[in-house]
Amino acid sequence: MSTNRAIIRRLAFTVAAGSGALALLTACGGTDNARAGHEIAITTHGAPASPQPGASFNEADVTFAQNMIPHHQQAVEMADLAETRAADAEVKKLAAKIKAAQDPEIQTLEGWLEAWDKPMPSGGMHHGMPGMMSAEDMKKLEAAQGAAFDRQFLRMMIAHHEGAIEMAKTEQAKGANDGVKVFAKTIESSQQAEVEQMRKLLDRL
């Protein structure tokens, strides 16, 4: 009898979990962005990945999403450079981790803007954003190789992460959408941990 009860409990949990996933997927009409959002909800410690229909949001939520998309895109670009230019195995591993985390987060942020019927960021929208590298900075990083690249990458990514942390704190203080604020808190905590890791790596190099 105890075995049967255990099986029933497992089945009930499976059904409940499936219902929750279905609700999340249908929140934005079952689009690709919603599916991407479901994935990030799992990988970012349960942070809601898409707003519920009619969920409240304000200008701070919109600004956060519009700014964080190009901010993440630049981090992914920097991480891509590390794949062929970095010499240190731990630097390469960290860069791959950053890309794996931020690529799906970009899709989640885009899904929010689509659900809110707000414009996607354009090329001129991110000037003066905290932690963003200039075109000249990116050219210097692209030209570097080996140990010199490793040190430059870490210094730039630390500054980049610190900018994202600042933006995430602003969203938590001024945003209205609970899902976005939880998402921002996740970015703050995960990137702060990576900043500490990068500082230790920089000291070693």
PyMOL CGO cylinders between C-alpha atoms (Angstrom):
from pymol import cmd
from pymol.cgo import CYLINDER

trace = [
    CYLINDER, 0.00, 0.00, 0.00, 2.83, 2.44, 0.86, 0.3, 1, 1, 1, 1, 1, 1,
    CYLINDER, 2.83, 2.44, 0.86, 4.39, 1.79, -2.57, 0.3, 1, 1, 1, 1, 1, 1,
    CYLINDER, 4.39, 1.79, -2.57, 1.10, 2.59, -4.29, 0.3, 1, 1, 1, 1, 1, 1,
    CYLINDER, 1.10, 2.59, -4.29, 0.74, 5.81, -2.33, 0.3, 1, 1, 1, 1, 1, 1,
    CYLINDER, 0.74, 5.81, -2.33, 4.28, 6.84, -3.33, 0.3, 1, 1, 1, 1, 1, 1,
    CYLINDER, 4.28, 6.84, -3.33, 3.47, 6.20, -7.00, 0.3, 1, 1, 1, 1, 1, 1,
    CYLINDER, 3.47, 6.20, -7.00, 0.28, 8.25, -6.74, 0.3, 1, 1, 1, 1, 1, 1,
    CYLINDER, 0.28, 8.25, -6.74, 2.15, 11.11, -5.13, 0.3, 1, 1, 1, 1, 1, 1,
    CYLINDER, 2.15, 11.11, -5.13, 4.74, 11.07, -7.93, 0.3, 1, 1, 1, 1, 1, 1,
    CYLINDER, 4.74, 11.07, -7.93, 2.03, 11.07, -10.57, 0.3, 1, 1, 1, 1, 1, 1,
    CYLINDER, 2.03, 11.07, -10.57, 0.25, 13.98, -8.88, 0.3, 1, 1, 1, 1, 1, 1,
    CYLINDER, 0.25, 13.98, -8.88, 3.48, 15.97, -8.79, 0.3, 1, 1, 1, 1, 1, 1,
    CYLINDER, 3.48, 15.97, -8.79, 4.11, 15.26, -12.46, 0.3, 1, 1, 1, 1, 1, 1,
    CYLINDER, 4.11, 15.26, -12.46, 0.64, 16.43, -13.44, 0.3, 1, 1, 1, 1, 1, 1,
    CYLINDER, 0.64, 16.43, -13.44, 0.95, 19.57, -11.32, 0.3, 1, 1, 1, 1, 1, 1,
    CYLINDER, 0.95, 19.57, -11.32, 4.34, 20.39, -12.78, 0.3, 1, 1, 1, 1, 1, 1,
    CYLINDER, 4.34, 20.39, -12.78, 3.04, 19.85, -16.29, 0.3, 1, 1, 1, 1, 1, 1,
    CYLINDER, 3.04, 19.85, -16.29, 0.09, 22.14, -15.65, 0.3, 1, 1, 1, 1, 1, 1,
    CYLINDER, 0.09, 22.14, -15.65, 2.39, 24.86, -14.36, 0.3, 1, 1, 1, 1, 1, 1,
    CYLINDER, 2.39, 24.86, -14.36, 4.61, 24.59, -17.42, 0.3, 1, 1, 1, 1, 1, 1,
    CYLINDER, 4.61, 24.59, -17.42, 1.57, 24.72, -19.70, 0.3, 1, 1, 1, 1, 1, 1,
    CYLINDER, 1.57, 24.72, -19.70, 0.29, 27.84, -17.99, 0.3, 1, 1, 1, 1, 1, 1,
    CYLINDER, 0.29, 27.84, -17.99, 3.66, 29.52, -18.45, 0.3, 1, 1, 1, 1, 1, 1,
    CYLINDER, 3.66, 29.52, -18.45, 3.87, 28.55, -22.10, 0.3, 1, 1, 1, 1, 1, 1,
    CYLINDER, 3.87, 28.55, -22.10, 0.38, 29.82, -22.87, 0.3, 1, 1, 1, 1, 1, 1,
    CYLINDER, 0.38, 29.82, -22.87, 0.89, 33.10, -21.00, 0.3, 1, 1, 1, 1, 1, 1,
    CYLINDER, 0.89, 33.10, -21.00, 2.31, 34.65, -24.17, 0.3, 1, 1, 1, 1, 1, 1,
    CYLINDER, 2.31, 34.65, -24.17, 0.31, 32.61, -26.66, 0.3, 1, 1, 1, 1, 1, 1,
    CYLINDER, 0.31, 32.61, -26.66, 2.75, 29.69, -26.86, 0.3, 1, 1, 1, 1, 1, 1,
    CYLINDER, 2.75, 29.69, -26.86, 5.28, 31.64, -28.92, 0.3, 1, 1, 1, 1, 1, 1,
    CYLINDER, 5.28, 31.64, -28.92, 8.96, 30.80, -29.27, 0.3, 1, 1, 1, 1, 1, 1,
    CYLINDER, 8.96, 30.80, -29.27, 9.71, 33.60, -26.81, 0.3, 1, 1, 1, 1, 1, 1,
    CYLINDER, 9.71, 33.60, -26.81, 7.42, 31.99, -24.26, 0.3, 1, 1, 1, 1, 1, 1,
    CYLINDER, 7.42, 31.99, -24.26, 9.17, 28.65, -24.71, 0.3, 1, 1, 1, 1, 1, 1,
    CYLINDER, 9.17, 28.65, -24.71, 12.54, 30.35, -24.26, 0.3, 1, 1, 1, 1, 1, 1,
    CYLINDER, 12.54, 30.35, -24.26, 11.14, 32.05, -21.17, 0.3, 1, 1, 1, 1, 1, 1,
    CYLINDER, 11.14, 32.05, -21.17, 10.13, 28.70, -19.72, 0.3, 1, 1, 1, 1, 1, 1,
    CYLINDER, 10.13, 28.70, -19.72, 13.69, 27.45, -20.11, 0.3, 1, 1, 1, 1, 1, 1,
    CYLINDER, 13.69, 27.45, -20.11, 15.18, 30.46, -18.34, 0.3, 1, 1, 1, 1, 1, 1,
    CYLINDER, 15.18, 30.46, -18.34, 12.64, 30.11, -15.54, 0.3, 1, 1, 1, 1, 1, 1,
    CYLINDER, 12.64, 30.11, -15.54, 14.22, 26.73, -14.80, 0.3, 1, 1, 1, 1, 1, 1,
    CYLINDER, 14.22, 26.73, -14.80, 17.82, 27.88, -15.11, 0.3, 1, 1, 1, 1, 1, 1,
    CYLINDER, 17.82, 27.88, -15.11, 17.52, 31.08, -13.07, 0.3, 1, 1, 1, 1, 1, 1,
    CYLINDER, 17.52, 31.08, -13.07, 16.33, 29.61, -9.79, 0.3, 1, 1, 1, 1, 1, 1,
    CYLINDER, 16.33, 29.61, -9.79, 12.63, 29.80, -10.55, 0.3, 1, 1, 1, 1, 1, 1,
    CYLINDER, 12.63, 29.80, -10.55, 12.48, 33.44, -11.69, 0.3, 1, 1, 1, 1, 1, 1,
    CYLINDER, 12.48, 33.44, -11.69, 9.28, 34.04, -13.65, 0.3, 1, 1, 1, 1, 1, 1,
    CYLINDER, 9.28, 34.04, -13.65, 10.18, 34.21, -17.31, 0.3, 1, 1, 1, 1, 1, 1,
    CYLINDER, 10.18, 34.21, -17.31, 7.21, 36.03, -18.80, 0.3, 1, 1, 1, 1, 1, 1,
    CYLINDER, 7.21, 36.03, -18.80, 4.57, 38.40, -17.44, 0.3, 1, 1, 1, 1, 1, 1,
    CYLINDER, 4.57, 38.40, -17.44, 1.02, 37.19, -16.99, 0.3, 1, 1, 1, 1, 1, 1,
    CYLINDER, 1.02, 37.19, -16.99, -1.52, 38.70, -19.41, 0.3, 1, 1, 1, 1, 1, 1,
    CYLINDER, -1.52, 38.70, -19.41, -2.57, 42.06, -18.01, 0.3, 1, 1, 1, 1, 1, 1,
    CYLINDER, -2.57, 42.06, -18.01, 0.20, 42.03, -15.41, 0.3, 1, 1, 1, 1, 1, 1,
    CYLINDER, 0.20, 42.03, -15.41, 1.16, 45.54, -14.33, 0.3, 1, 1, 1, 1, 1, 1,
    CYLINDER, 1.16, 45.54, -14.33, 4.37, 47.06, -15.60, 0.3, 1, 1, 1, 1, 1, 1,
    CYLINDER, 4.37, 47.06, -15.60, 5.81, 50.55, -15.70, 0.3, 1, 1, 1, 1, 1, 1,
    CYLINDER, 5.81, 50.55, -15.70, 8.40, 52.56, -17.61, 0.3, 1, 1, 1, 1, 1, 1,
    CYLINDER, 8.40, 52.56, -17.61, 11.20, 51.24, -15.40, 0.3, 1, 1, 1, 1, 1, 1,
    CYLINDER, 11.20, 51.24, -15.40, 10.35, 47.66, -16.39, 0.3, 1, 1, 1, 1, 1, 1,
    CYLINDER, 10.35, 47.66, -16.39, 10.35, 48.60, -20.08, 0.3, 1, 1, 1, 1, 1, 1,
    CYLINDER, 10.35, 48.60, -20.08, 13.63, 50.54, -19.80, 0.3, 1, 1, 1, 1, 1, 1,
    CYLINDER, 13.63, 50.54, -19.80, 15.26, 47.64, -17.98, 0.3, 1, 1, 1, 1, 1, 1,
    CYLINDER, 15.26, 47.64, -17.98, 14.31, 45.18, -20.72, 0.3, 1, 1, 1, 1, 1, 1,
    CYLINDER, 14.31, 45.18, -20.72, 15.26, 47.54, -23.55, 0.3, 1, 1, 1, 1, 1, 1,
    CYLINDER, 15.26, 47.54, -23.55, 18.65, 48.31, -21.98, 0.3, 1, 1, 1, 1, 1, 1,
    CYLINDER, 18.65, 48.31, -21.98, 19.53, 44.83, -20.76, 0.3, 1, 1, 1, 1, 1, 1,
    CYLINDER, 19.53, 44.83, -20.76, 19.09, 43.29, -24.23, 0.3, 1, 1, 1, 1, 1, 1,
    CYLINDER, 19.09, 43.29, -24.23, 22.02, 45.16, -25.89, 0.3, 1, 1, 1, 1, 1, 1,
    CYLINDER, 22.02, 45.16, -25.89, 23.97, 44.91, -22.63, 0.3, 1, 1, 1, 1, 1, 1,
    CYLINDER, 23.97, 44.91, -22.63, 23.66, 41.11, -22.70, 0.3, 1, 1, 1, 1, 1, 1,
    CYLINDER, 23.66, 41.11, -22.70, 24.34, 41.03, -26.44, 0.3, 1, 1, 1, 1, 1, 1,
    CYLINDER, 24.34, 41.03, -26.44, 27.69, 42.74, -25.90, 0.3, 1, 1, 1, 1, 1, 1,
    CYLINDER, 27.69, 42.74, -25.90, 28.59, 40.29, -23.13, 0.3, 1, 1, 1, 1, 1, 1,
    CYLINDER, 28.59, 40.29, -23.13, 27.82, 37.41, -25.49, 0.3, 1, 1, 1, 1, 1, 1,
    CYLINDER, 27.82, 37.41, -25.49, 29.99, 39.05, -28.17, 0.3, 1, 1, 1, 1, 1, 1,
    CYLINDER, 29.99, 39.05, -28.17, 32.86, 39.32, -25.69, 0.3, 1, 1, 1, 1, 1, 1,
    CYLINDER, 32.86, 39.32, -25.69, 32.37, 35.70, -24.65, 0.3, 1, 1, 1, 1, 1, 1,
    CYLINDER, 32.37, 35.70, -24.65, 32.47, 34.59, -28.29, 0.3, 1, 1, 1, 1, 1, 1,
    CYLINDER, 32.47, 34.59, -28.29, 35.88, 36.24, -28.68, 0.3, 1, 1, 1, 1, 1, 1,
    CYLINDER, 35.88, 36.24, -28.68, 37.23, 34.23, -25.74, 0.3, 1, 1, 1, 1, 1, 1,
    CYLINDER, 37.23, 34.23, -25.74, 36.52, 30.97, -27.52, 0.3, 1, 1, 1, 1, 1, 1,
    CYLINDER, 36.52, 30.97, -27.52, 39.36, 31.50, -30.01, 0.3, 1, 1, 1, 1, 1, 1,
    CYLINDER, 39.36, 31.50, -30.01, 41.54, 34.09, -28.27, 0.3, 1, 1, 1, 1, 1, 1,
    CYLINDER, 41.54, 34.09, -28.27, 41.75, 33.13, -24.58, 0.3, 1, 1, 1, 1, 1, 1,
    CYLINDER, 41.75, 33.13, -24.58, 44.68, 31.08, -23.33, 0.3, 1, 1, 1, 1, 1, 1,
    CYLINDER, 44.68, 31.08, -23.33, 43.51, 30.21, -19.83, 0.3, 1, 1, 1, 1, 1, 1,
    CYLINDER, 43.51, 30.21, -19.83, 41.12, 27.24, -19.61, 0.3, 1, 1, 1, 1, 1, 1,
    CYLINDER, 41.12, 27.24, -19.61, 39.19, 28.76, -16.71, 0.3, 1, 1, 1, 1, 1, 1,
    CYLINDER, 39.19, 28.76, -16.71, 38.68, 32.01, -18.62, 0.3, 1, 1, 1, 1, 1, 1,
    CYLINDER, 38.68, 32.01, -18.62, 37.31, 30.02, -21.56, 0.3, 1, 1, 1, 1, 1, 1,
    CYLINDER, 37.31, 30.02, -21.56, 35.01, 28.05, -19.28, 0.3, 1, 1, 1, 1, 1, 1,
    CYLINDER, 35.01, 28.05, -19.28, 33.69, 31.22, -17.63, 0.3, 1, 1, 1, 1, 1, 1,
    CYLINDER, 33.69, 31.22, -17.63, 33.09, 32.87, -21.00, 0.3, 1, 1, 1, 1, 1, 1,
    CYLINDER, 33.09, 32.87, -21.00, 31.09, 29.85, -22.17, 0.3, 1, 1, 1, 1, 1, 1,
    CYLINDER, 31.09, 29.85, -22.17, 29.07, 29.96, -18.94, 0.3, 1, 1, 1, 1, 1, 1,
    CYLINDER, 29.07, 29.96, -18.94, 28.28, 33.66, -19.43, 0.3, 1, 1, 1, 1, 1, 1,
    CYLINDER, 28.28, 33.66, -19.43, 27.12, 33.04, -23.00, 0.3, 1, 1, 1, 1, 1, 1,
    CYLINDER, 27.12, 33.04, -23.00, 25.00, 30.04, -21.98, 0.3, 1, 1, 1, 1, 1, 1,
    CYLINDER, 25.00, 30.04, -21.98, 23.23, 32.12, -19.31, 0.3, 1, 1, 1, 1, 1, 1,
    CYLINDER, 23.23, 32.12, -19.31, 22.74, 35.37, -21.20, 0.3, 1, 1, 1, 1, 1, 1,
    CYLINDER, 22.74, 35.37, -21.20, 21.64, 34.07, -24.62, 0.3, 1, 1, 1, 1, 1, 1,
    CYLINDER, 21.64, 34.07, -24.62, 18.32, 32.69, -23.28, 0.3, 1, 1, 1, 1, 1, 1,
    CYLINDER, 18.32, 32.69, -23.28, 17.90, 35.71, -21.01, 0.3, 1, 1, 1, 1, 1, 1,
    CYLINDER, 17.90, 35.71, -21.01, 17.94, 37.92, -24.11, 0.3, 1, 1, 1, 1, 1, 1,
    CYLINDER, 17.94, 37.92, -24.11, 15.05, 35.88, -25.52, 0.3, 1, 1, 1, 1, 1, 1,
    CYLINDER, 15.05, 35.88, -25.52, 13.15, 36.30, -22.26, 0.3, 1, 1, 1, 1, 1, 1,
    CYLINDER, 13.15, 36.30, -22.26, 13.64, 40.07, -22.28, 0.3, 1, 1, 1, 1, 1, 1,
    CYLINDER, 13.64, 40.07, -22.28, 12.51, 40.25, -25.91, 0.3, 1, 1, 1, 1, 1, 1,
    CYLINDER, 12.51, 40.25, -25.91, 9.45, 38.20, -24.99, 0.3, 1, 1, 1, 1, 1, 1,
    CYLINDER, 9.45, 38.20, -24.99, 8.50, 40.73, -22.32, 0.3, 1, 1, 1, 1, 1, 1,
    CYLINDER, 8.50, 40.73, -22.32, 8.74, 43.66, -24.74, 0.3, 1, 1, 1, 1, 1, 1,
    CYLINDER, 8.74, 43.66, -24.74, 6.64, 41.77, -27.27, 0.3, 1, 1, 1, 1, 1, 1,
    CYLINDER, 6.64, 41.77, -27.27, 4.01, 40.96, -24.64, 0.3, 1, 1, 1, 1, 1, 1,
    CYLINDER, 4.01, 40.96, -24.64, 3.90, 44.62, -23.57, 0.3, 1, 1, 1, 1, 1, 1,
    CYLINDER, 3.90, 44.62, -23.57, 3.77, 45.83, -27.19, 0.3, 1, 1, 1, 1, 1, 1,
    CYLINDER, 3.77, 45.83, -27.19, 6.91, 47.92, -26.63, 0.3, 1, 1, 1, 1, 1, 1,
    CYLINDER, 6.91, 47.92, -26.63, 9.69, 48.51, -29.19, 0.3, 1, 1, 1, 1, 1, 1,
    CYLINDER, 9.69, 48.51, -29.19, 12.83, 46.43, -29.29, 0.3, 1, 1, 1, 1, 1, 1,
    CYLINDER, 12.83, 46.43, -29.29, 16.05, 48.39, -28.59, 0.3, 1, 1, 1, 1, 1, 1,
    CYLINDER, 16.05, 48.39, -28.59, 17.66, 50.11, -31.55, 0.3, 1, 1, 1, 1, 1, 1,
    CYLINDER, 17.66, 50.11, -31.55, 21.33, 50.81, -32.14, 0.3, 1, 1, 1, 1, 1, 1,
    CYLINDER, 21.33, 50.81, -32.14, 21.32, 54.24, -30.54, 0.3, 1, 1, 1, 1, 1, 1,
    CYLINDER, 21.32, 54.24, -30.54, 19.39, 53.38, -27.39, 0.3, 1, 1, 1, 1, 1, 1,
    CYLINDER, 19.39, 53.38, -27.39, 22.27, 52.20, -25.19, 0.3, 1, 1, 1, 1, 1, 1,
    CYLINDER, 22.27, 52.20, -25.19, 24.67, 55.15, -25.16, 0.3, 1, 1, 1, 1, 1, 1,
    CYLINDER, 24.67, 55.15, -25.16, 25.84, 55.88, -21.64, 0.3, 1, 1, 1, 1, 1, 1,
    CYLINDER, 25.84, 55.88, -21.64, 24.53, 52.59, -20.27, 0.3, 1, 1, 1, 1, 1, 1,
    CYLINDER, 24.53, 52.59, -20.27, 26.45, 51.39, -17.19, 0.3, 1, 1, 1, 1, 1, 1,
    CYLINDER, 26.45, 51.39, -17.19, 29.27, 48.98, -18.04, 0.3, 1, 1, 1, 1, 1, 1,
    CYLINDER, 29.27, 48.98, -18.04, 28.93, 49.12, -21.82, 0.3, 1, 1, 1, 1, 1, 1,
    CYLINDER, 28.93, 49.12, -21.82, 32.19, 48.96, -23.73, 0.3, 1, 1, 1, 1, 1, 1,
    CYLINDER, 32.19, 48.96, -23.73, 32.91, 51.45, -26.50, 0.3, 1, 1, 1, 1, 1, 1,
    CYLINDER, 32.91, 51.45, -26.50, 33.53, 50.36, -30.10, 0.3, 1, 1, 1, 1, 1, 1,
    CYLINDER, 33.53, 50.36, -30.10, 37.20, 51.14, -29.50, 0.3, 1, 1, 1, 1, 1, 1,
    CYLINDER, 37.20, 51.14, -29.50, 37.27, 48.90, -26.41, 0.3, 1, 1, 1, 1, 1, 1,
    CYLINDER, 37.27, 48.90, -26.41, 35.77, 46.05, -28.40, 0.3, 1, 1, 1, 1, 1, 1,
    CYLINDER, 35.77, 46.05, -28.40, 38.33, 46.47, -31.20, 0.3, 1, 1, 1, 1, 1, 1,
    CYLINDER, 38.33, 46.47, -31.20, 41.17, 46.31, -28.67, 0.3, 1, 1, 1, 1, 1, 1,
    CYLINDER, 41.17, 46.31, -28.67, 39.75, 43.13, -27.17, 0.3, 1, 1, 1, 1, 1, 1,
    CYLINDER, 39.75, 43.13, -27.17, 39.29, 41.59, -30.61, 0.3, 1, 1, 1, 1, 1, 1,
    CYLINDER, 39.29, 41.59, -30.61, 42.95, 42.34, -31.43, 0.3, 1, 1, 1, 1, 1, 1,
    CYLINDER, 42.95, 42.34, -31.43, 44.30, 40.74, -28.24, 0.3, 1, 1, 1, 1, 1, 1,
    CYLINDER, 44.30, 40.74, -28.24, 45.45, 37.12, -27.95, 0.3, 1, 1, 1, 1, 1, 1,
    CYLINDER, 45.45, 37.12, -27.95, 46.54, 34.69, -25.25, 0.3, 1, 1, 1, 1, 1, 1,
    CYLINDER, 46.54, 34.69, -25.25, 47.35, 35.93, -21.75, 0.3, 1, 1, 1, 1, 1, 1,
    CYLINDER, 47.35, 35.93, -21.75, 46.94, 39.56, -22.79, 0.3, 1, 1, 1, 1, 1, 1,
    CYLINDER, 46.94, 39.56, -22.79, 43.41, 38.78, -23.97, 0.3, 1, 1, 1, 1, 1, 1,
    CYLINDER, 43.41, 38.78, -23.97, 42.62, 36.94, -20.74, 0.3, 1, 1, 1, 1, 1, 1,
    CYLINDER, 42.62, 36.94, -20.74, 43.54, 39.93, -18.57, 0.3, 1, 1, 1, 1, 1, 1,
    CYLINDER, 43.54, 39.93, -18.57, 41.76, 42.43, -20.81, 0.3, 1, 1, 1, 1, 1, 1,
    CYLINDER, 41.76, 42.43, -20.81, 38.66, 40.24, -21.06, 0.3, 1, 1, 1, 1, 1, 1,
    CYLINDER, 38.66, 40.24, -21.06, 38.42, 39.88, -17.28, 0.3, 1, 1, 1, 1, 1, 1,
    CYLINDER, 38.42, 39.88, -17.28, 38.86, 43.60, -16.61, 0.3, 1, 1, 1, 1, 1, 1,
    CYLINDER, 38.86, 43.60, -16.61, 36.24, 44.49, -19.22, 0.3, 1, 1, 1, 1, 1, 1,
    CYLINDER, 36.24, 44.49, -19.22, 33.77, 41.82, -18.14, 0.3, 1, 1, 1, 1, 1, 1,
    CYLINDER, 33.77, 41.82, -18.14, 34.06, 42.85, -14.48, 0.3, 1, 1, 1, 1, 1, 1,
    CYLINDER, 34.06, 42.85, -14.48, 33.13, 46.43, -15.44, 0.3, 1, 1, 1, 1, 1, 1,
    CYLINDER, 33.13, 46.43, -15.44, 30.38, 45.11, -17.73, 0.3, 1, 1, 1, 1, 1, 1,
    CYLINDER, 30.38, 45.11, -17.73, 28.89, 42.93, -14.98, 0.3, 1, 1, 1, 1, 1, 1,
    CYLINDER, 28.89, 42.93, -14.98, 29.04, 45.78, -12.47, 0.3, 1, 1, 1, 1, 1, 1,
    CYLINDER, 29.04, 45.78, -12.47, 26.99, 47.86, -14.92, 0.3, 1, 1, 1, 1, 1, 1,
    CYLINDER, 26.99, 47.86, -14.92, 24.41, 45.08, -15.21, 0.3, 1, 1, 1, 1, 1, 1,
    CYLINDER, 24.41, 45.08, -15.21, 24.24, 44.80, -11.42, 0.3, 1, 1, 1, 1, 1, 1,
    CYLINDER, 24.24, 44.80, -11.42, 23.57, 48.55, -11.18, 0.3, 1, 1, 1, 1, 1, 1,
    CYLINDER, 23.57, 48.55, -11.18, 20.78, 48.26, -13.75, 0.3, 1, 1, 1, 1, 1, 1,
    CYLINDER, 20.78, 48.26, -13.75, 19.30, 45.25, -11.94, 0.3, 1, 1, 1, 1, 1, 1,
    CYLINDER, 19.30, 45.25, -11.94, 19.26, 47.14, -8.63, 0.3, 1, 1, 1, 1, 1, 1,
    CYLINDER, 19.26, 47.14, -8.63, 17.48, 50.07, -10.28, 0.3, 1, 1, 1, 1, 1, 1,
    CYLINDER, 17.48, 50.07, -10.28, 14.82, 47.71, -11.66, 0.3, 1, 1, 1, 1, 1, 1,
    CYLINDER, 14.82, 47.71, -11.66, 14.26, 46.16, -8.24, 0.3, 1, 1, 1, 1, 1, 1,
    CYLINDER, 14.26, 46.16, -8.24, 13.84, 49.61, -6.70, 0.3, 1, 1, 1, 1, 1, 1,
    CYLINDER, 13.84, 49.61, -6.70, 11.67, 51.21, -9.39, 0.3, 1, 1, 1, 1, 1, 1,
    CYLINDER, 11.67, 51.21, -9.39, 10.00, 48.41, -11.37, 0.3, 1, 1, 1, 1, 1, 1,
    CYLINDER, 10.00, 48.41, -11.37, 6.36, 47.38, -11.00, 0.3, 1, 1, 1, 1, 1, 1,
    CYLINDER, 6.36, 47.38, -11.00, 6.28, 43.88, -12.48, 0.3, 1, 1, 1, 1, 1, 1,
    CYLINDER, 6.28, 43.88, -12.48, 7.13, 41.26, -9.86, 0.3, 1, 1, 1, 1, 1, 1,
    CYLINDER, 7.13, 41.26, -9.86, 8.42, 38.78, -12.44, 0.3, 1, 1, 1, 1, 1, 1,
    CYLINDER, 8.42, 38.78, -12.44, 10.86, 41.30, -13.89, 0.3, 1, 1, 1, 1, 1, 1,
    CYLINDER, 10.86, 41.30, -13.89, 12.04, 42.31, -10.43, 0.3, 1, 1, 1, 1, 1, 1,
    CYLINDER, 12.04, 42.31, -10.43, 12.76, 38.68, -9.48, 0.3, 1, 1, 1, 1, 1, 1,
    CYLINDER, 12.76, 38.68, -9.48, 14.58, 38.26, -12.79, 0.3, 1, 1, 1, 1, 1, 1,
    CYLINDER, 14.58, 38.26, -12.79, 16.66, 41.37, -12.00, 0.3, 1, 1, 1, 1, 1, 1,
    CYLINDER, 16.66, 41.37, -12.00, 17.52, 40.00, -8.55, 0.3, 1, 1, 1, 1, 1, 1,
    CYLINDER, 17.52, 40.00, -8.55, 18.73, 36.79, -10.18, 0.3, 1, 1, 1, 1, 1, 1,
    CYLINDER, 18.73, 36.79, -10.18, 20.97, 38.78, -12.52, 0.3, 1, 1, 1, 1, 1, 1,
    CYLINDER, 20.97, 38.78, -12.52, 22.36, 40.75, -9.58, 0.3, 1, 1, 1, 1, 1, 1,
    CYLINDER, 22.36, 40.75, -9.58, 23.23, 37.67, -7.52, 0.3, 1, 1, 1, 1, 1, 1,
    CYLINDER, 23.23, 37.67, -7.52, 24.61, 35.53, -10.35, 0.3, 1, 1, 1, 1, 1, 1,
    CYLINDER, 24.61, 35.53, -10.35, 26.73, 38.29, -11.87, 0.3, 1, 1, 1, 1, 1, 1,
    CYLINDER, 26.73, 38.29, -11.87, 28.06, 39.38, -8.49, 0.3, 1, 1, 1, 1, 1, 1,
    CYLINDER, 28.06, 39.38, -8.49, 29.30, 35.82, -7.95, 0.3, 1, 1, 1, 1, 1, 1,
    CYLINDER, 29.30, 35.82, -7.95, 30.96, 35.91, -11.38, 0.3, 1, 1, 1, 1, 1, 1,
    CYLINDER, 30.96, 35.91, -11.38, 32.60, 39.25, -10.58, 0.3, 1, 1, 1, 1, 1, 1,
    CYLINDER, 32.60, 39.25, -10.58, 34.19, 37.70, -7.50, 0.3, 1, 1, 1, 1, 1, 1,
    CYLINDER, 34.19, 37.70, -7.50, 35.36, 34.72, -9.57, 0.3, 1, 1, 1, 1, 1, 1,
    CYLINDER, 35.36, 34.72, -9.57, 36.85, 37.00, -12.24, 0.3, 1, 1, 1, 1, 1, 1,
    CYLINDER, 36.85, 37.00, -12.24, 38.71, 39.08, -9.65, 0.3, 1, 1, 1, 1, 1, 1,
    CYLINDER, 38.71, 39.08, -9.65, 40.33, 35.93, -8.31, 0.3, 1, 1, 1, 1, 1, 1,
    CYLINDER, 40.33, 35.93, -8.31, 41.23, 34.86, -11.83, 0.3, 1, 1, 1, 1, 1, 1,
    CYLINDER, 41.23, 34.86, -11.83, 42.74, 38.26, -12.55, 0.3, 1, 1, 1, 1, 1, 1,
    CYLINDER, 42.74, 38.26, -12.55, 44.86, 38.05, -9.41, 0.3, 1, 1, 1, 1, 1, 1,
    CYLINDER, 44.86, 38.05, -9.41, 46.14, 34.64, -10.54, 0.3, 1, 1, 1, 1, 1, 1,
    CYLINDER, 46.14, 34.64, -10.54, 46.96, 35.84, -14.03, 0.3, 1, 1, 1, 1, 1, 1,
]
cmd.load_cgo(trace, "trace")
